[in-house]
Amino acid sequence: MNWKKTLIQALWLLAGVGTIVLFGAAMQQKNHKTCAGVNVEISGVEDHLFIDENDVLAIINSKMAVNNQATSKINISAIETALEATAWVKKTELFFDNKQVLQVKIVERQPVARVFTAEGTSFYVDSNGLRLPLSDKLSARVPMFTNFPSDRPALAKPDSLLLQSVVAISKYLVADSFWMAQTAQIAITPQATFEIVPTLGNQIIVFGTANDYAAKFNRLYTFYKKAWVQNGINTYEKLDVRYNNQVVAVRRGTAQIAVDSAKAKAILQINLDALVTDSIKNIPTLTIKIDSLKAKKQLVKLNDKKKLADNEFMNNKKKINPLSIVKKSALPKPKAEMKKRGRG
């Protein structure tokens, strides 16, 4: 029985040695294998490629020439890092297949909007809100936003939130063929709200913020179906979808009348204010100059005259004899005397 046990141990030992030998031979063979070529596959895009096979090969060769290079000397990790440093590359995966061909899998970033800033610069933005540079090769057919307030590399928090709103609206538009065709551009107001310029229809659509954007587009679509049939799309010059369960439509010309009335009222008020101001300014000012010395002399003269008049009154009063003033008694009425007439 011992010889059987010894035989089994010898067989296991030979198997282990053989495995090590084969592994070493395989390693030696791999070290002598060279790269047979590079195969590039790019995914994550639909109608456009902002990075192509030539761009990828140029980046790889900038690190090292891989063709006919020993596979053991090719630093795959360094090549992946260089590729992912490119703005349009989202993810990479590199490996050698059994034919020693370097397989390069690229996931490209998908732009969802093109943004024009108030400073005049422009950039794309992907579905994650990452800003992407323009390409000399082609222009993506995506929604266009104007008057974005900043082009700084590091955005302030309000601008960052606004960019996320841009992404949310853009992703909805890209996924809807009708709105993708009907939206010419979207303007960003100084209040960080949105106004849509439609492709068909001569009006402005007041959209407000990105809150409840899907419900706003649904309300607008329902209004379109009724307005086009009943009144025609150019009947209105402004459509406001900011309010729940309604679309406020302003007929063409009525807004201008209201604006003109308000302007006229303001101008009239300004003219009235100016007229009152001018009238107040033109009122002559009465200036009374008082000569204190002259006034004092006049006051002394008046007092002297008053004293003289008082003295004269007292003197006259003394001259009057109170006894000479006698109250006249009522005299008796004379009796009628009868003249005697003689008889003739």
ROKOL-541213 format. One record per residue (C-alpha): x, y, z; residue number from 1. Coordinates in Angstrom, 2 decimals. Layout:
BEGIN
[[X, Y, Z], NUM]
...
***
This chain:
BEGIN
[[0.00, 0.00, 0.00], 1]
[[2.94, 2.31, 0.61], 2]
[[4.10, 2.12, -2.98], 3]
[[0.66, 3.29, -4.17], 4]
[[0.82, 6.29, -1.88], 5]
[[4.32, 7.08, -3.08], 6]
[[3.20, 6.80, -6.71], 7]
[[0.32, 9.23, -6.18], 8]
[[2.59, 11.77, -4.52], 9]
[[5.06, 11.46, -7.40], 10]
[[2.32, 12.02, -9.95], 11]
[[1.13, 15.18, -8.11], 12]
[[4.67, 16.44, -7.98], 13]
[[5.16, 15.88, -11.69], 14]
[[1.84, 17.65, -12.42], 15]
[[2.90, 20.65, -10.38], 16]
[[6.27, 20.83, -12.04], 17]
[[4.64, 20.53, -15.43], 18]
[[2.22, 23.32, -14.66], 19]
[[5.04, 25.60, -13.59], 20]
[[6.99, 24.78, -16.71], 21]
[[4.00, 25.42, -18.96], 22]
[[3.22, 28.69, -17.18], 23]
[[6.79, 29.83, -17.57], 24]
[[6.78, 28.91, -21.22], 25]
[[3.54, 30.82, -21.70], 26]
[[5.03, 33.86, -20.03], 27]
[[8.09, 33.62, -22.22], 28]
[[5.88, 33.33, -25.28], 29]
[[3.79, 36.33, -24.21], 30]
[[6.84, 38.42, -23.66], 31]
[[7.88, 37.71, -27.17], 32]
[[4.42, 38.48, -28.62], 33]
[[3.91, 41.84, -30.29], 34]
[[0.87, 44.00, -30.83], 35]
[[-0.77, 42.94, -34.07], 36]
[[-2.84, 46.12, -34.39], 37]
[[-5.42, 48.39, -32.81], 38]
[[-9.21, 48.17, -33.14], 39]
[[-11.24, 51.23, -32.05], 40]
[[-14.98, 51.16, -31.29], 41]
[[-16.85, 54.34, -30.29], 42]
[[-20.32, 54.22, -28.75], 43]
[[-22.63, 56.54, -26.84], 44]
[[-23.55, 58.79, -29.77], 45]
[[-26.25, 58.71, -32.39], 46]
[[-25.81, 61.10, -35.29], 47]
[[-22.44, 62.67, -34.65], 48]
[[-18.90, 61.80, -33.62], 49]
[[-16.87, 64.54, -32.00], 50]
[[-13.98, 62.13, -31.57], 51]
[[-13.18, 59.55, -34.27], 52]
[[-10.77, 56.66, -34.77], 53]
[[-7.96, 58.89, -36.01], 54]
[[-8.22, 61.03, -32.87], 55]
[[-8.02, 57.94, -30.66], 56]
[[-5.01, 56.54, -32.53], 57]
[[-3.24, 59.89, -32.32], 58]
[[-3.69, 59.94, -28.54], 59]
[[-2.45, 56.35, -28.21], 60]
[[0.61, 56.97, -30.38], 61]
[[1.39, 60.13, -28.43], 62]
[[2.03, 57.89, -25.44], 63]
[[3.91, 55.21, -27.39], 64]
[[3.94, 53.43, -30.75], 65]
[[2.00, 50.20, -30.07], 66]
[[2.15, 48.46, -33.46], 67]
[[4.75, 45.67, -33.45], 68]
[[5.58, 46.60, -29.88], 69]
[[5.91, 43.82, -27.32], 70]
[[2.63, 43.54, -25.49], 71]
[[4.43, 43.33, -22.18], 72]
[[5.86, 46.79, -22.70], 73]
[[2.57, 48.49, -23.55], 74]
[[1.19, 50.42, -20.56], 75]
[[-2.55, 50.01, -21.01], 76]
[[-3.40, 51.97, -17.85], 77]
[[-1.46, 55.05, -19.04], 78]
[[-3.22, 54.95, -22.40], 79]
[[-6.66, 54.78, -20.72], 80]
[[-5.80, 57.80, -18.56], 81]
[[-4.71, 59.80, -21.61], 82]
[[-7.91, 58.95, -23.48], 83]
[[-10.19, 59.83, -20.56], 84]
[[-8.46, 63.20, -20.25], 85]
[[-10.09, 64.13, -23.57], 86]
[[-13.25, 66.18, -22.99], 87]
[[-15.41, 64.15, -25.35], 88]
[[-14.42, 60.73, -23.89], 89]
[[-16.65, 59.54, -21.08], 90]
[[-15.25, 56.04, -20.50], 91]
[[-12.53, 53.77, -21.96], 92]
[[-11.65, 50.08, -21.84], 93]
[[-8.46, 48.56, -23.37], 94]
[[-7.35, 44.91, -23.63], 95]
[[-5.55, 42.47, -25.95], 96]
[[-7.59, 39.75, -27.56], 97]
[[-6.28, 36.25, -28.33], 98]
[[-4.84, 37.54, -31.61], 99]
[[-2.81, 40.19, -29.79], 100]
[[-4.94, 43.01, -31.23], 101]
[[-5.40, 45.93, -28.86], 102]
[[-9.13, 46.47, -28.45], 103]
[[-10.07, 50.08, -27.57], 104]
[[-13.65, 50.65, -26.42], 105]
[[-14.68, 54.33, -26.19], 106]
[[-17.91, 55.73, -24.75], 107]
[[-18.34, 59.28, -26.09], 108]
[[-20.17, 62.00, -24.23], 109]
[[-23.58, 62.91, -25.63], 110]
[[-24.24, 66.66, -26.03], 111]
[[-27.82, 67.67, -25.23], 112]
[[-27.64, 71.47, -25.67], 113]
[[-25.55, 74.26, -27.10], 114]
[[-25.25, 77.30, -24.88], 115]
[[-24.34, 80.85, -25.92], 116]
[[-23.17, 83.10, -23.10], 117]
[[-23.81, 86.81, -22.62], 118]
[[-20.07, 87.37, -23.23], 119]
[[-20.37, 85.88, -26.74], 120]
[[-18.73, 82.50, -26.11], 121]
[[-20.35, 79.14, -26.78], 122]
[[-20.10, 75.57, -25.55], 123]
[[-21.96, 72.26, -25.53], 124]
[[-23.26, 70.58, -22.39], 125]
[[-23.78, 66.83, -21.95], 126]
[[-26.46, 64.93, -20.07], 127]
[[-24.49, 65.23, -16.81], 128]
[[-24.11, 68.99, -17.06], 129]
[[-20.44, 68.85, -18.10], 130]
[[-19.41, 71.65, -20.45], 131]
[[-17.83, 70.47, -23.69], 132]
[[-15.80, 72.43, -26.26], 133]
[[-16.95, 73.10, -29.79], 134]
[[-15.70, 70.91, -32.61], 135]
[[-14.26, 71.94, -35.97], 136]
[[-15.61, 68.75, -37.53], 137]
[[-19.33, 69.20, -37.17], 138]
[[-22.12, 70.91, -35.27], 139]
[[-24.55, 68.91, -33.17], 140]
[[-28.27, 69.30, -33.78], 141]
[[-29.34, 70.06, -30.23], 142]
[[-31.52, 72.74, -28.55], 143]
[[-29.92, 76.18, -28.44], 144]
[[-29.93, 78.41, -25.36], 145]
[[-28.87, 82.07, -25.42], 146]
[[-27.80, 84.67, -22.82], 147]
[[-26.28, 82.28, -20.29], 148]
[[-24.84, 84.64, -17.65], 149]
[[-21.30, 83.22, -17.24], 150]
[[-18.48, 81.52, -19.13], 151]
[[-16.14, 81.10, -16.15], 152]
[[-14.51, 77.69, -15.67], 153]
[[-15.93, 77.47, -12.14], 154]
[[-19.57, 78.51, -12.04], 155]
[[-21.24, 80.15, -9.07], 156]
[[-24.01, 78.15, -7.42], 157]
[[-26.92, 80.04, -9.08], 158]
[[-25.31, 79.63, -12.51], 159]
[[-24.64, 75.95, -11.84], 160]
[[-28.30, 75.41, -10.91], 161]
[[-29.35, 77.29, -14.04], 162]
[[-27.15, 75.00, -16.17], 163]
[[-28.85, 71.97, -14.62], 164]
[[-32.20, 73.49, -15.63], 165]
[[-30.85, 73.85, -19.17], 166]
[[-29.92, 70.15, -19.16], 167]
[[-33.33, 69.08, -17.86], 168]
[[-35.26, 71.02, -20.52], 169]
[[-32.87, 69.94, -23.28], 170]
[[-33.13, 66.24, -22.45], 171]
[[-36.92, 66.53, -22.67], 172]
[[-36.74, 68.29, -26.04], 173]
[[-34.22, 65.83, -27.51], 174]
[[-36.47, 62.93, -26.54], 175]
[[-39.56, 64.50, -28.19], 176]
[[-39.45, 64.83, -31.97], 177]
[[-42.27, 67.41, -32.09], 178]
[[-40.68, 69.83, -29.62], 179]
[[-37.25, 69.24, -31.11], 180]
[[-38.60, 70.49, -34.45], 181]
[[-40.80, 73.25, -32.98], 182]
[[-38.16, 74.88, -30.74], 183]
[[-35.94, 77.35, -32.60], 184]
[[-34.13, 78.69, -29.54], 185]
[[-34.61, 79.33, -25.84], 186]
[[-33.60, 82.67, -24.34], 187]
[[-32.49, 82.97, -20.72], 188]
[[-33.81, 86.11, -19.02], 189]
[[-31.93, 88.15, -16.38], 190]
[[-34.28, 86.57, -13.81], 191]
[[-32.96, 83.08, -14.74], 192]
[[-36.21, 82.08, -16.44], 193]
[[-36.79, 80.86, -19.98], 194]
[[-38.59, 82.22, -23.06], 195]
[[-39.04, 79.97, -26.08], 196]
[[-38.91, 81.18, -29.68], 197]
[[-40.90, 78.62, -31.73], 198]
[[-40.05, 77.51, -35.24], 199]
[[-43.67, 77.91, -36.41], 200]
[[-45.65, 80.84, -35.06], 201]
[[-44.71, 84.47, -34.56], 202]
[[-44.93, 84.71, -30.79], 203]
[[-42.91, 84.43, -27.60], 204]
[[-43.62, 81.60, -25.18], 205]
[[-43.09, 82.66, -21.56], 206]
[[-41.94, 79.41, -19.95], 207]
[[-40.73, 80.54, -16.53], 208]
[[-38.36, 78.29, -14.60], 209]
[[-37.66, 74.63, -15.33], 210]
[[-40.05, 73.52, -12.59], 211]
[[-42.78, 71.20, -13.95], 212]
[[-41.31, 71.55, -17.45], 213]
[[-43.06, 68.40, -18.71], 214]
[[-46.49, 69.67, -17.59], 215]
[[-45.82, 73.06, -19.21], 216]
[[-44.96, 71.46, -22.55], 217]
[[-48.08, 69.27, -22.34], 218]
[[-50.29, 72.32, -21.71], 219]
[[-48.70, 74.14, -24.60], 220]
[[-49.14, 71.14, -26.91], 221]
[[-52.85, 70.95, -26.01], 222]
[[-53.24, 74.67, -26.70], 223]
[[-51.47, 74.29, -30.04], 224]
[[-53.91, 71.62, -31.18], 225]
[[-56.89, 73.89, -30.43], 226]
[[-55.40, 77.21, -31.53], 227]
[[-54.13, 75.99, -34.88], 228]
[[-57.56, 74.63, -35.76], 229]
[[-59.73, 77.42, -34.39], 230]
[[-57.81, 80.69, -34.71], 231]
[[-54.53, 80.04, -36.44], 232]
[[-51.19, 80.01, -34.72], 233]
[[-50.28, 83.64, -35.55], 234]
[[-53.35, 85.07, -33.80], 235]
[[-51.40, 85.41, -30.57], 236]
[[-48.20, 87.29, -29.87], 237]
[[-47.50, 85.84, -26.43], 238]
[[-48.25, 82.53, -24.75], 239]
[[-47.68, 82.16, -21.02], 240]
[[-47.51, 78.62, -19.60], 241]
[[-46.28, 79.45, -16.10], 242]
[[-49.64, 78.92, -14.41], 243]
[[-51.11, 75.55, -13.49], 244]
[[-53.76, 74.06, -15.77], 245]
[[-53.92, 77.06, -18.10], 246]
[[-52.24, 78.89, -20.94], 247]
[[-52.54, 82.67, -20.96], 248]
[[-52.72, 83.78, -24.59], 249]
[[-52.36, 87.46, -25.56], 250]
[[-53.90, 88.35, -28.91], 251]
[[-51.76, 90.21, -31.36], 252]
[[-51.91, 94.00, -30.88], 253]
[[-53.58, 94.03, -27.48], 254]
[[-50.33, 93.98, -25.59], 255]
[[-49.06, 96.99, -27.53], 256]
[[-52.24, 98.93, -26.75], 257]
[[-51.75, 98.23, -23.06], 258]
[[-48.12, 99.24, -23.28], 259]
[[-48.96, 102.43, -25.19], 260]
[[-51.63, 103.32, -22.62], 261]
[[-49.22, 102.80, -19.80], 262]
[[-46.58, 104.87, -21.58], 263]
[[-49.08, 107.66, -22.27], 264]
[[-50.16, 107.69, -18.64], 265]
[[-46.57, 107.83, -17.50], 266]
[[-45.74, 110.64, -19.94], 267]
[[-48.82, 112.61, -18.83], 268]
[[-47.85, 112.23, -15.20], 269]
[[-44.33, 113.38, -15.96], 270]
[[-45.64, 116.44, -17.81], 271]
[[-48.00, 117.30, -14.95], 272]
[[-45.21, 116.97, -12.43], 273]
[[-43.00, 119.17, -14.57], 274]
[[-45.78, 121.76, -14.95], 275]
[[-46.38, 121.93, -11.20], 276]
[[-42.67, 122.20, -10.56], 277]
[[-42.28, 125.01, -13.09], 278]
[[-45.30, 126.86, -11.65], 279]
[[-43.84, 126.68, -8.18], 280]
[[-40.50, 127.87, -9.45], 281]
[[-42.09, 130.84, -11.29], 282]
[[-44.04, 132.21, -8.29], 283]
[[-42.47, 135.62, -7.49], 284]
[[-40.90, 135.80, -4.08], 285]
[[-42.03, 138.76, -1.91], 286]
[[-39.10, 140.04, 0.00], 287]
[[-39.77, 142.52, 2.81], 288]
[[-36.82, 144.44, 4.02], 289]
[[-37.24, 146.06, 7.40], 290]
[[-35.13, 148.99, 8.44], 291]
[[-35.15, 148.58, 12.20], 292]
[[-33.94, 152.17, 12.97], 293]
[[-36.51, 153.80, 10.72], 294]
[[-39.26, 151.67, 12.14], 295]
[[-38.28, 152.64, 15.64], 296]
[[-38.47, 156.38, 14.79], 297]
[[-41.90, 155.96, 13.22], 298]
[[-43.09, 154.13, 16.30], 299]
[[-41.92, 157.01, 18.52], 300]
[[-43.78, 159.54, 16.36], 301]
[[-46.96, 157.47, 16.61], 302]
[[-46.69, 157.37, 20.37], 303]
[[-46.17, 161.15, 20.50], 304]
[[-49.24, 161.78, 18.39], 305]
[[-51.26, 159.46, 20.60], 306]
[[-50.18, 161.33, 23.75], 307]
[[-51.01, 164.70, 22.14], 308]
[[-54.46, 163.49, 21.20], 309]
[[-55.09, 162.20, 24.68], 310]
[[-54.03, 165.50, 26.28], 311]
[[-56.24, 167.55, 23.95], 312]
[[-59.18, 165.34, 24.79], 313]
[[-58.67, 165.84, 28.52], 314]
[[-58.40, 169.62, 28.16], 315]
[[-61.64, 169.89, 26.22], 316]
[[-63.33, 167.73, 28.76], 317]
[[-62.36, 170.13, 31.56], 318]
[[-63.73, 173.18, 29.70], 319]
[[-67.21, 171.80, 29.53], 320]
[[-69.54, 173.11, 32.42], 321]
[[-71.68, 170.30, 33.55], 322]
[[-74.28, 172.77, 34.92], 323]
[[-74.77, 174.29, 31.51], 324]
[[-76.07, 171.10, 30.31], 325]
[[-79.77, 171.23, 31.26], 326]
[[-82.23, 168.75, 30.22], 327]
[[-85.02, 170.48, 28.43], 328]
[[-88.39, 169.81, 30.01], 329]
[[-91.32, 169.24, 27.88], 330]
[[-93.20, 172.51, 27.45], 331]
[[-96.96, 172.43, 27.56], 332]
[[-98.65, 172.69, 24.29], 333]
[[-100.19, 176.15, 23.70], 334]
[[-103.91, 176.27, 24.06], 335]
[[-105.87, 177.35, 21.15], 336]
[[-107.19, 180.81, 21.63], 337]
[[-110.58, 181.61, 20.25], 338]
[[-110.75, 184.93, 18.68], 339]
[[-113.91, 186.76, 19.53], 340]
[[-115.63, 187.92, 16.58], 341]
[[-118.28, 190.52, 16.79], 342]
[[-121.63, 189.91, 15.36], 343]
[[-122.24, 191.94, 12.30], 344]
***
